[in-house]
Amino acid sequence: MFTTELSFNEILILAVGFAGQALFFMRFFVQWLYSEKHRRSLIPTAFWYFSLGGSLLLLTYAIIRRDPVFMVGQSTGFIIYLRNLFLIARERREREAAAAENGDQG
């Protein structure tokens, strides 16, 4: 692959793939820093956003490359990451509603 000159489209496709890999790296980096800060293993919301972004870019890369194994893996991950973000948002709304309700009673 690197023995010939790459076209603009090939460079663009590689850039999408590497950007996806960079986002996946950032999710682990953010999780590690967050856990170190709190002195216990935790997964911050940013982990799921980096997961979602990385998965979307890598899914795009897999589709362009026509790699069905990679497509299945990334599309499954994308759904799981999106679901986790929905669960986090729901929990946050419920917590805020409970706090507002408790504040109204006081």
C-alpha positions as CSV (number, residue, x, y, z in Angstrom):
1,M,0.0,0.0,0.0
2,F,2.8,2.5,0.8
3,T,4.9,1.5,-2.2
4,T,2.9,3.6,-4.6
5,E,1.7,7.2,-4.4
6,L,-1.6,7.6,-2.6
7,S,-4.4,9.5,-4.2
8,F,-6.2,12.3,-2.4
9,N,-9.2,9.9,-1.7
10,E,-6.9,7.3,-0.3
11,I,-5.2,9.8,2.0
12,L,-8.7,11.1,3.1
13,I,-9.8,7.5,3.9
14,L,-6.6,6.9,5.9
15,A,-7.2,10.2,7.8
16,V,-10.7,9.0,8.7
17,G,-9.3,5.7,10.0
18,F,-6.5,7.3,12.0
19,A,-8.9,9.9,13.4
20,G,-11.2,7.1,14.6
21,Q,-8.2,5.3,16.2
22,A,-7.1,8.6,17.9
23,L,-10.6,9.0,19.4
24,F,-10.5,5.4,20.7
25,F,-7.1,6.1,22.2
26,M,-8.5,9.2,23.9
27,R,-11.3,7.3,25.6
28,F,-8.8,5.1,27.4
29,F,-6.5,8.1,28.2
30,V,-9.4,10.1,29.6
31,Q,-10.6,7.1,31.7
32,W,-7.2,6.6,33.1
33,L,-6.7,10.3,34.1
34,Y,-10.2,10.4,35.6
35,S,-9.6,7.3,37.6
36,E,-6.2,8.6,38.8
37,K,-7.8,11.8,39.9
38,H,-10.5,10.0,41.9
39,R,-8.1,7.2,43.1
40,R,-10.6,4.5,41.9
41,S,-11.7,3.0,38.7
42,L,-14.4,5.2,37.1
43,I,-15.7,5.7,33.6
44,P,-16.5,9.4,32.8
45,T,-19.1,10.4,30.3
46,A,-16.4,11.7,28.0
47,F,-15.3,8.0,27.6
48,W,-18.6,7.2,25.9
49,Y,-18.4,10.3,23.7
50,F,-14.9,9.4,22.5
51,S,-16.2,5.8,22.0
52,L,-19.1,7.0,19.9
53,G,-17.0,9.3,17.8
54,G,-14.3,6.7,17.3
55,S,-16.8,4.0,16.4
56,L,-18.5,6.3,13.9
57,L,-15.3,7.2,12.1
58,L,-14.1,3.6,12.1
59,L,-17.5,2.4,10.9
60,T,-17.2,4.9,8.0
61,Y,-13.7,3.7,7.3
62,A,-14.9,0.0,7.3
63,I,-17.7,0.9,4.9
64,I,-15.4,2.6,2.5
65,R,-13.0,-0.3,2.7
66,R,-15.9,-2.7,2.4
67,D,-14.8,-4.8,5.4
68,P,-17.9,-6.6,6.7
69,V,-16.2,-7.9,9.8
70,F,-15.1,-4.5,10.9
71,M,-18.5,-3.0,10.0
72,V,-20.4,-5.5,12.2
73,G,-18.0,-4.8,15.1
74,Q,-18.1,-1.1,14.9
75,S,-21.9,-0.8,14.3
76,T,-22.5,-3.0,17.4
77,G,-20.2,-0.9,19.5
78,F,-21.8,2.3,18.2
79,I,-25.2,1.1,19.4
80,I,-23.8,0.2,22.8
81,Y,-22.0,3.5,23.3
82,L,-25.1,5.4,22.2
83,R,-27.3,3.4,24.7
84,N,-24.9,4.2,27.5
85,L,-25.1,7.9,26.7
86,F,-28.9,7.7,26.8
87,L,-28.8,5.9,30.2
88,I,-26.5,8.5,31.6
89,A,-28.8,11.3,30.3
90,R,-31.8,9.6,31.8
91,E,-30.1,9.1,35.2
92,R,-29.1,12.8,35.2
93,R,-32.7,14.0,34.4
94,E,-34.1,11.7,37.2
95,R,-31.5,13.0,39.7
96,E,-32.3,16.6,38.8
97,A,-36.0,16.0,39.0
98,A,-35.6,14.4,42.4
99,A,-33.5,17.3,43.6
100,A,-36.0,19.8,42.4
101,E,-38.8,17.8,44.1
102,N,-36.9,17.7,47.4
103,G,-36.1,21.4,47.1
104,D,-39.8,22.2,46.6
105,Q,-40.7,20.3,49.8
106,G,-38.2,22.2,52.0
